[in-house]
Structure formats: C-alpha cells, structure tokens
Amino acid sequence: IIPHLSKLLVVAVKTNQPHLLGLSGGVDSALLAKLSSSAQLVTVGLENSSDLKEARKLAQHMKWEVESNIITPQQAEELITKVIAILAKNKAIIDPINIGVGVVVYLLCQKAQEKNMSILMSGLGAEEIFGGYQTHIECYKKYHQDSQKFVREFQKLCFQRLRNIEQRDLARDQAIASHFNITLKAPFLDETLVAYAMRISPFLKVNTRERKIILREVAQACSVPHEWAQRKKVAAQYGSKIDSILKKLAKKSKKTV
C-alpha cells in the first residue's frame, strides 16, 4: 500500500509551473514539500506561533529554504476584515474557522502574487481521505469491535466530509485565490488518489489515539523525519495564532455592543 500511495502522490503533486507551498511543519505540508522539490516554501503566522517554529525547524533539518511571513496583531486584524469581505462577496461561509484559515490562505496567495506565481499548492483533502479528524477517532472507539460496522460508519464519515469540502473549504480558498488570480492545486483531492485512499482499510488510518496513520507512514517512507511525520494536527488558525486575534476581537465587540 505504502509504495503505491507514494507513487500516486508523486503524480498528483507534479506540476511544471512555478508554485508556492505553505509550510506549517505538519505531516501534510512536510510531505508535499518533500515530493515537490521545486515548490517555493513560505510559512506564515504571528511571532512565536507554533507553525512558524516547526516549519523553520523542519526546513533547517531538511536544508530547505523557507521564507517567514510574520504578521503583527494589528496586521492580523486588518487581514480579518479583508477576508470577511471576500467571503461575503463570494457567498462563502463566514465563521471563526473559515476566517482564521482564510487569513493564512490570503497571506500565501498574496505572497504567490508578489513572486509572479500563479499556483498555490494546498493540503486540502488529507484529513478527509485519511481520517484526520477527532470524529474519526470517536468512530473507532465506538465501533472498532464490530469491524464491519466500523468500516461502514467510518466510510460514511469520510464521504460526508468530502462532500462538505466543496461548499466549505474549497469555496473559501477558491474565493481568496481568485481574488489574487491564483489557481489552487490540491494533490490530496486528485481523483485517482482519492479513489485508492478510500479503498484502504480504516483500521490502517486511525486507532484510539492516532489519526492519518498510513499517511504518516508514507511520509516517513518518503524521508520526512519522524518528528514531523508524527506531529499532531494543529489547525491553521491555531498554528498561526490567528485564533487569538479573533478571540480578542470577539471580546472587544461584546464590550462595544
């Protein structure tokens, strides 16, 4: 399974055009960076955010060049306003998660535009097809003793998440990308890869503590160091510390009401 998954990922990642990749230090972006040697790597967030630290550490370890885009709390507030306007204009969902992740996508698209690049590579889809959410672990805990029921319920969850990705994550990211005339490339949503990944046993994807097990094994097989292949999931809005600014703004608005 691992060699075949690796091959499919290599094909899905392949592009002859210059492209930018946001490096967070998590397994998805680390694996994409390893497989896409021509990608320009950028990491974004507030000072001392975990994604900035991990991405720099990983880049140093792998001898990759990574550009850090550090923003101040004030800049984050301005970006939040811009992202909300773009989401509203495109009738995309506006909530704290979409705004937080949207700011990260905005910064990456802005950087791609500055570098005259037309493609932003994204890790979208990895959670959906490899079982990266807490709900996948809960499903395992609830049903794993009845293997048929577990497989059935787990697959149902994955397909539900895949259907939602279009109206939620893709709608958000494409709205922001098109604002900058940038094309999104999401290797984990490659049709051949998705079809194969969805046939892999859920028992190889999650257990009571771990998510995306098989993808982490693929990453290690592709020479992503253990520390980053096994790094626990940190959502973009937390890893970049954008969520802390959103919380402050929410408190501020409550006081002014």
Salt bridges, closest charged atoms under 4 A:
ASP28 OD1 - LYS212 NZ 2.94
ASP51 OD1 - ARG231 NH2 3.31
GLU54 OE2 - LYS57 NZ 3.97
GLU67 OE2 - LYS111 NZ 2.96
GLU67 OE1 - LYS115 NZ 2.72
GLU77 OE2 - LYS252 NZ 3.73
ASP95 OD2 - ARG168 NH2 2.73
GLU114 OE1 - LYS111 NZ 3.28
GLU127 OE2 - LYS212 NZ 2.86
GLU127 OE2 - LYS233 NZ 3.80
GLU153 OE2 - LYS156 NZ 3.39
ASP169 OD2 - ARG172 NH2 3.56
ASP173 OD1 - ARG172 NE 2.63
GLU227 OE2 - LYS57 NZ 2.96
ASP243 OD2 - LYS247 NZ 3.55
